[in-house]
Amino acid sequence: MLFKGKLKVQLLLCGALLCLTTIVKAQSTMDLRINEILVVNQSNYIDDFGQHSPWIEFFNSAYNTVDMGGLYLTNDLDNPTMYQIAKGNPTTKIAPQNYLVFWGDNQSTRGIRHLNFDLRTSKLVALFDANGRTLIDVVTLDQAHRTDTTFGRLNDGGATWGFLDKSTPGANNNTKTVITSAEKFGMVDPTGIGMAVIAMSVVFSALALLYGFFKNVAKLYTIDYSRLFARKKASATEKPADSPVEHTGEVNAAIAMALHLYRNQLHDNENTVLTIRKVSRTYSPWSSKIYGVLNNSR
């Protein structure tokens, strides 16, 4: 029975671990996004065969590595399992906040990242989960294709799409210079006076807080907690004095009788009669020869 119980517990733990792994994988794959597409490629990014082929960039918006192995790519929503990405290949894994490019050249014999449909004749691109039913992402292609100009999200994983100024396969779509908060503050306060005032205010405020803290801590150490607790305990246990109780005559008589009996029981009864008895002591002949002669029967 004990063995069966342990076996059931182990099976339950294995099942829970398997469910958790499946949920984590599903949540990770749902974080994938079609990020950038180039349909007409004449002098842009080249593939591993040196060809200028159409390509699709995928972005992993999660903060954990996602494996695209087992997912499906298609250009027809009625046929979601058109192309399945091969499993067990390290090249299909996307690091957190990273990218992976597939070639839409209808040349699937050239490798697992070469699709079996051509983007130049496609109206859309869709990504389906490994079950072949769950749609992860879909993008409708603009038929007014621009040569060597990519169509993608203005910000990686964002909702706004448009033609990008620069094609960025495997890189951030936003190629504009990002102004940091420090640079913005420097524009507002070019002389640095504001920064100095803020810094000094922070320092003096911190010093004032520390002074108040240590001052109060010193007071806490000077308190005699033993006396304080003794007073609280005494005040909690202190009861008002009871008013005197008047006893009846019968009660007083009973108390007096009890005291009398108690005092009498404290002493034993004394006897004044003395009894004197003669004690004969027999000595051994070995210790007194004289006594033996005097007591001779002759």
C-alpha positions as CSV (number, residue, x, y, z in Angstrom):
1,M,0.0,0.0,0.0
2,L,2.8,2.4,0.9
3,F,4.5,1.6,-2.5
4,K,1.3,2.3,-4.4
5,G,0.9,5.6,-2.5
6,K,4.4,6.8,-3.4
7,L,3.8,5.7,-7.0
8,K,0.7,7.8,-7.2
9,V,2.4,10.9,-5.7
10,Q,5.3,10.5,-8.2
11,L,2.8,10.2,-11.1
12,L,1.0,13.3,-10.0
13,L,4.2,15.3,-9.7
14,C,5.3,14.2,-13.2
15,G,1.9,15.2,-14.6
16,A,2.0,18.6,-12.9
17,L,5.5,19.2,-14.2
18,L,4.5,18.2,-17.7
19,C,1.5,20.5,-17.6
20,L,3.7,23.4,-16.3
21,T,6.2,22.8,-19.1
22,T,3.5,22.8,-21.7
23,I,1.9,26.0,-20.3
24,V,5.3,27.8,-20.2
25,K,6.1,26.8,-23.8
26,A,2.6,27.9,-24.9
27,Q,3.0,31.3,-23.3
28,S,6.5,31.7,-24.8
29,T,5.4,30.9,-28.3
30,M,2.5,33.3,-28.0
31,D,5.1,36.1,-27.5
32,L,6.5,35.7,-31.0
33,R,5.8,38.4,-33.5
34,I,6.2,38.9,-37.2
35,N,8.4,41.9,-37.1
36,E,9.7,42.8,-40.6
37,I,9.1,41.7,-44.2
38,L,10.9,42.3,-47.4
39,V,9.1,41.1,-50.5
40,V,11.0,42.6,-53.4
41,N,14.7,42.0,-52.7
42,Q,17.1,43.1,-55.5
43,S,20.1,44.4,-53.6
44,N,19.3,43.9,-50.0
45,Y,20.0,41.1,-47.5
46,I,21.3,37.9,-49.1
47,D,20.6,34.3,-47.9
48,D,23.1,31.5,-47.1
49,F,23.2,30.7,-50.8
50,G,24.1,34.2,-51.8
51,Q,20.7,34.9,-53.3
52,H,18.6,38.0,-52.9
53,S,15.4,36.3,-51.7
54,P,12.3,37.6,-49.9
55,W,12.6,37.2,-46.1
56,I,10.5,37.4,-42.9
57,E,11.9,38.5,-39.6
58,F,10.4,37.2,-36.3
59,F,10.9,38.9,-32.9
60,N,10.8,37.3,-29.5
61,S,9.2,39.8,-27.2
62,A,9.5,37.4,-24.2
63,Y,12.3,37.4,-21.6
64,N,13.1,33.8,-22.1
65,T,14.4,31.8,-25.1
66,V,11.7,30.5,-27.5
67,D,12.1,27.6,-29.8
68,M,10.2,27.9,-33.1
69,G,10.6,24.3,-33.8
70,G,7.2,22.6,-34.5
71,L,5.4,25.8,-35.3
72,Y,3.7,26.4,-38.7
73,L,4.1,29.2,-41.3
74,T,1.6,29.7,-44.1
75,N,0.3,32.3,-46.6
76,D,-3.2,30.8,-46.6
77,L,-5.3,30.8,-43.5
78,D,-7.3,27.9,-44.9
79,N,-4.1,25.8,-44.9
80,P,-2.5,26.6,-41.5
81,T,-0.1,23.7,-41.6
82,M,1.5,24.5,-44.9
83,Y,5.1,24.6,-43.6
84,Q,6.2,23.1,-40.3
85,I,9.5,24.4,-38.9
86,A,11.7,21.4,-38.1
87,K,12.2,20.4,-34.4
88,G,15.4,19.8,-32.6
89,N,17.5,22.3,-34.5
90,P,19.4,25.0,-32.5
91,T,19.1,27.5,-35.3
92,T,15.3,27.8,-34.6
93,K,15.8,29.1,-31.1
94,I,15.4,32.8,-30.5
95,A,17.1,34.4,-27.5
96,P,15.1,36.9,-25.3
97,Q,14.4,40.2,-27.2
98,N,16.1,38.8,-30.3
99,Y,15.3,38.0,-33.9
100,L,15.2,35.2,-36.5
101,V,15.0,35.5,-40.3
102,F,13.2,33.0,-42.6
103,W,13.4,33.1,-46.4
104,G,10.1,33.1,-48.4
105,D,11.6,31.8,-51.7
106,N,9.7,28.6,-52.2
107,Q,13.0,26.7,-51.9
108,S,12.5,24.5,-48.8
109,T,15.2,22.1,-50.0
110,R,17.8,24.7,-49.2
111,G,17.3,24.4,-45.4
112,I,14.8,24.6,-42.6
113,R,14.7,28.4,-42.8
114,H,13.7,28.4,-46.4
115,L,9.9,28.2,-46.8
116,N,7.8,26.3,-49.3
117,F,5.9,29.3,-50.6
118,D,6.9,32.6,-52.2
119,L,6.3,35.9,-50.6
120,R,6.1,37.7,-54.0
121,T,2.8,35.9,-54.7
122,S,1.4,35.9,-51.2
123,K,-1.2,38.2,-49.7
124,L,-0.5,37.4,-46.1
125,V,1.9,35.7,-43.7
126,A,0.6,33.8,-40.7
127,L,2.3,32.0,-37.8
128,F,0.4,29.1,-36.1
129,D,1.2,27.2,-32.9
130,A,2.3,23.6,-32.9
131,N,-1.3,22.3,-32.7
132,G,-2.0,23.8,-36.1
133,R,-5.0,25.7,-34.9
134,T,-3.9,28.5,-32.6
135,L,-3.1,31.6,-34.5
136,I,-0.1,33.4,-33.0
137,D,0.3,36.3,-35.5
138,V,-0.8,37.3,-39.0
139,V,0.2,40.2,-41.3
140,T,-1.5,41.3,-44.5
141,L,1.0,42.2,-47.1
142,D,0.7,45.6,-48.9
143,Q,0.5,44.8,-52.6
144,A,2.3,48.1,-53.5
145,H,5.6,46.5,-52.8
146,R,8.7,48.7,-52.7
147,T,11.9,47.5,-54.0
148,D,14.5,46.8,-51.3
149,T,12.2,48.6,-48.7
150,T,11.0,46.6,-45.8
151,F,7.5,46.7,-44.3
152,G,7.5,46.2,-40.6
153,R,6.7,47.4,-37.1
154,L,7.9,50.9,-36.3
155,N,9.0,49.6,-32.9
156,D,9.9,46.0,-32.3
157,G,6.8,44.1,-31.3
158,G,4.6,47.2,-31.5
159,A,1.2,47.6,-33.1
160,T,2.0,50.3,-35.7
161,W,3.2,49.1,-39.1
162,G,4.8,51.0,-42.0
163,F,7.7,51.1,-44.5
164,L,11.0,51.4,-42.7
165,D,13.7,53.9,-43.7
166,K,16.3,51.2,-43.3
167,S,16.0,47.4,-43.5
168,T,17.1,45.8,-40.2
169,P,17.1,42.0,-40.5
170,G,18.2,40.7,-37.1
171,A,18.2,44.1,-35.5
172,N,16.0,46.8,-34.0
173,N,13.5,48.3,-36.4
174,N,13.8,51.7,-34.7
175,T,17.0,53.2,-36.1
176,K,16.4,56.7,-34.9
177,T,18.6,58.2,-32.3
178,V,17.1,57.6,-28.9
179,I,17.5,60.6,-26.5
180,T,18.1,59.4,-22.9
181,S,16.6,61.0,-19.8
182,A,19.9,62.4,-18.9
183,E,20.3,64.1,-22.3
184,K,16.8,65.6,-21.9
185,F,17.6,66.9,-18.5
186,G,20.8,68.4,-19.9
187,M,18.7,70.3,-22.5
188,V,16.5,71.7,-19.8
189,D,19.4,72.6,-17.5
190,P,22.5,73.3,-19.6
191,T,24.4,75.1,-16.8
192,G,23.9,72.4,-14.2
193,I,22.5,74.7,-11.5
194,G,19.3,72.7,-11.2
195,M,21.2,69.4,-10.9
196,A,23.4,70.9,-8.1
197,V,20.4,72.2,-6.2
198,I,18.6,68.9,-6.4
199,A,21.7,67.0,-5.3
200,M,22.3,69.3,-2.3
201,S,18.6,69.1,-1.3
202,V,18.8,65.3,-1.4
203,V,22.0,65.2,0.7
204,F,20.7,67.6,3.4
205,S,17.3,65.9,3.5
206,A,19.1,62.6,4.1
207,L,21.3,64.1,6.8
208,A,18.2,65.6,8.6
209,L,16.5,62.2,8.5
210,L,19.5,60.4,9.9
211,Y,19.9,63.0,12.7
212,G,16.3,62.6,13.7
213,F,16.6,58.8,13.6
214,F,19.7,58.5,15.7
215,K,18.4,61.1,18.2
216,N,15.3,59.0,18.8
217,V,17.3,55.8,19.0
218,A,19.4,57.3,21.8
219,K,16.2,58.0,23.7
220,L,15.0,54.5,23.3
221,Y,18.2,53.1,24.8
222,T,17.8,55.3,27.9
223,I,14.4,53.9,28.8
224,D,14.3,51.5,31.8
225,Y,12.1,48.9,30.3
226,S,12.2,46.7,33.4
227,R,10.5,49.3,35.5
228,L,8.1,50.2,32.8
229,F,7.0,46.6,32.4
230,A,6.8,46.1,36.2
231,R,4.5,49.1,36.6
232,K,2.3,47.9,33.8
233,K,2.1,44.5,35.4
234,A,1.4,45.9,38.9
235,S,-1.3,48.1,37.5
236,A,-2.9,45.2,35.6
237,T,-2.8,42.9,38.7
238,E,-3.8,45.5,41.2
239,K,-7.3,45.0,42.6
240,P,-9.4,47.3,44.8
241,A,-9.4,46.4,48.5
242,D,-12.3,44.3,49.7
243,S,-14.6,45.8,52.2
244,P,-14.7,44.1,55.7
245,V,-17.2,41.2,56.0
246,E,-19.3,40.9,59.2
247,H,-19.7,37.4,60.5
248,T,-22.7,36.0,62.5
249,G,-22.4,34.5,66.0
250,E,-22.6,31.0,64.7
251,V,-19.7,31.6,62.3
252,N,-17.6,33.1,65.0
253,A,-18.3,30.1,67.4
254,A,-17.3,27.7,64.6
255,I,-14.1,29.5,64.0
256,A,-13.2,29.6,67.7
257,M,-13.9,25.8,68.1
258,A,-11.7,25.1,65.1
259,L,-8.9,27.1,66.5
260,H,-9.2,25.3,70.0
261,L,-9.1,21.9,68.4
262,Y,-6.2,22.8,66.3
263,R,-4.2,24.0,69.3
264,N,-5.0,20.8,71.3
265,Q,-3.8,18.7,68.5
266,L,-0.4,20.4,68.4
267,H,0.7,18.6,71.7
268,D,0.6,15.0,72.9
269,N,-1.0,14.1,76.3
270,E,1.6,14.1,79.0
271,N,1.8,11.3,81.8
272,T,3.3,12.1,85.2
273,V,3.9,8.4,86.4
274,L,7.5,7.3,86.4
275,T,8.3,3.5,86.1
276,I,11.7,2.3,87.2
277,R,12.8,-1.1,86.2
278,K,16.0,-3.0,87.1
279,V,18.0,-3.9,84.1
280,S,20.3,-6.9,84.4
281,R,23.2,-6.9,82.2
282,T,25.0,-10.1,81.4
283,Y,28.6,-10.0,80.8
284,S,30.6,-12.5,78.8
285,P,33.0,-14.6,80.8
286,W,35.6,-13.8,78.3
287,S,35.3,-10.1,79.2
288,S,35.0,-10.5,83.0
289,K,36.2,-13.5,84.9
290,I,35.2,-12.1,88.3
291,Y,31.6,-11.8,87.4
292,G,31.6,-15.4,86.2
293,V,33.0,-16.6,89.6
294,L,30.5,-14.8,91.6
295,N,27.6,-16.2,89.6
296,N,28.9,-19.7,89.9
297,S,26.0,-22.1,90.9
298,R,28.2,-23.8,93.5
